[in-house]
């Protein structure tokens, strides 16, 4: 129990600080991680190592488990093709890019 009594104040501080970020700050904090995850997926799906990506839209959404996450619509172009992805991030280390394009289109 002695160790857990030291852990409680740290958990309280972490919880308090996590609530201080507004939506725009949360979106900005996760944006580069979202772009990285999306580009990694697009390089594989487009079979192209030179891709350019841009954020088309972004917002904060709630999960059904009560967590907030950022959601980005990201367009990627490379090697004469283009695709659109929906990328969700819980934080800068946990992003997932999903193809939002029925087929890979040509530029």
Buried (B, 14 or more C-beta within 10 A) or exposed (E): EEEEEEEEEEEEEEEEEEEEBEEEEBBEBBBEBBBBBBBEBBBEBBEBEEBEBEBEEBEBEEEEEEEEBBBBBBBBBBBEBBBBBBBBBBBBEEBBBEBBBEEBEEE
